[in-house]
Amino acid sequence: MLDQIHSPQDIKKLDLDQLQSLADEIRDFLIQTIQKTGGHLAPNLGTIEMTLAMHYVFDTPKDSFVFDVGHQAYTHKILTGRLKQMPTLRQKDGLSGFTKRSESEHDSFGAGHSSTSISAALGIAIGNRLHDNDKKSIAVIGDGALTGGMSFEALNHAGDSNADLLIILNDNDMSISKNVGAMNKYLTKLISGKVYSTMKTKSLDFLEKVPMIHEFARRSEEHLKGMVLPSTLFEELGLDYFGPIDGHDLPTLVKTLQNLKRQDKPRLLHIITKKGYGLESAEKDPCKFHGVAPAQSQANTLPSYSDVFGTWINNTAKQNTDLIAITPAMCTGSGMSDFERDFPEQYFDVGIAEQHAITFAGGLAVQGFKPIVAIYSTFLQRGYDQLIHDIALQDLNVVFAIDRAGLVGADGATHAGSFDLSFLRCIPNLVVMSPSNSAQMYQMLNTAFATSGAFCVRYPRGVSAIESYVSTEQIQIGKAEVVRQGVNIAILAFGTLLDFALEAAESINATVVDMRFVKPLDEALLIELSKTHTQFISIEDNAIKGGAGSGVSEFFHQQGINTSLKILGLPDIFTEQGSQDQLHALYGLDAQAIIAASQT
């Protein structure tokens, strides 16, 4: 049946039994495909029926679907003509793992970060109203995304907008890790209120046949609800609330969406789904199966940089009760699962709330604690104002362990840490470190924890070939290291691209410097090298504009040092998806690119 689906119009010809058969077929297809290509498995298994019902009732691209994050939109891709391209998912020149406007007219809004869907869908809905058309705007948001502040800002606006907006709350009690916070407890309370849900569904359906009594019941609905459930937050915000309903029950989903399609006010449908639905292993461990690696890459046993951080923070916490670990909903991804288990009183998952995480860390620092904020580079962008005003401006003692710096590979532009060196380097009171391997990373974390002030240690996605990295050593702040002595040409390597620099240096007999610090630079060494070298090449996995190489250029200019400097880094574009090796070659960050730069 799946091979006969070329557009959403094709599924509208099916009856509900056929639609369920199609759901089963899609589930089997996704399990087989994602285990080959890698990708977000459990989130997509949980949203198949929901997506089918949405396309069965609404009409894209006329109607707009805005998927929060976009990593649960694989069924949407399949139904909108991209079935044959699914084997290219997350590969170079292939399908994105997220929604992407340039990929399909059915992708009304691109997404890679959480909590944006309601804002975007509300903008589309109000745009529809201003254009005076009858198009529908639907936001699909997971319960975990409601921990993000943007969601509440959008809900606050939506309830006061009178816009034709439907919000589908996909409640599976999970984001990536287990959900946390008061909103999660509130939704659990709503779900448990089955007495009210059953009463409303059965009683009011019956009373439809008795108009006068039905009107009384409708007006008394809030009073009936108050007798059984606490007042519904969403309705207090001005949204009509419906649910909760079973998100895997296709007939109920279709009927409910058909009813809601006829309405034109802000409304929220609360559906209950199971992450990993239909695959027993994913249902039992949805966190493990949230994102799976391609089959051929699962055998690597070397420790990842995230694992190294996890080892460091556990070891350090054993000796320091003032260490506080903070994560914005990325416990597992940041390597802190063991820490959460072993040091529950020192661990705080604040939900998908990067801004809050940073200022929360500032408050703890004021109280004499040493907070460690474990955060992805691309997510740190969301807390930039807080980093400047609440941490750096007040010169507080906070360590930022910045994961997924540089090119991340298959997740593409939305998750690439392409800009952190540029936006961190310009902030006063920050020390910015970029380790070249896991052993150095461990020592930098030691240094950052033991020293007053705000520190950033940025490290990439992937593994380090060094297996023995645990130590008590620290690194002298602002001190680079010459790791190979050559003549005439000096390669200044920032971070893990040092390996490419060493490989290239063998061909061109260059001096290689492991710069280690982006801020402060080792200015004394740069001056010394300028006396004996006629050409410099800097290399970093960050945007060239404003990055580490720019810092070297600025210093040479300030000192009146007239020397050749070639800066290798990421160009002024949003990077593509693909393997890290492919992207390093594509953007001129490998050994061959360094050799070529030395000859121009």
Secondary structure, DSSP 8 states (H G I E B T S, - for coil): -GGG--SHHHHTTS-HHHHHHHHHHHHHHHHHHHHHH-B-HHHHHTTHHHHHHHHHHS-TTTSEEEESSSTT-HHHHIIIIIGGGGGGTTSTTS--SS--TTT-TT--S--SSSS-HHHHHHHHHHHHHHHT----EEEEEEGGGGGSHHHHHHHHHHTTT---EEEEEEE-SBSSSB--SHHHHHHHHHHH-HHHHHHHHHHHHHHTTSHHHHHHHHHTHHHHHHHHS---HHHHTT-EEEEEEETT-HHHHHHHHHHHHT--S-EEEEEE--TTTT-HHHHH-TTTTSSB--GGGTT--S-BHHHHHHHHHHHHHHH-TTEEEEESS-TTTTT-HHHHHH-GGGEEE--S-HHHHHHHHHHHHHTT-EEEEEEEHHHHGGGHHHIIIIIITTT---EEEEES-B--STT-TTT-B-SHHHHHHTSTTEEEE--SSHHHHHHHHHHHHHSSSEEEEE--SSB-S-----------TT--EEEE--SEEEEEE-GGGHHHHHHHHHHHT-EEEE--EEES--HHHHHHHHHHEEEEEEEEEEESTTSHHHHHHHHHHHHT---EEEEEEE-SS----S-HHHHHHHTT-SHHHHHHHHT-
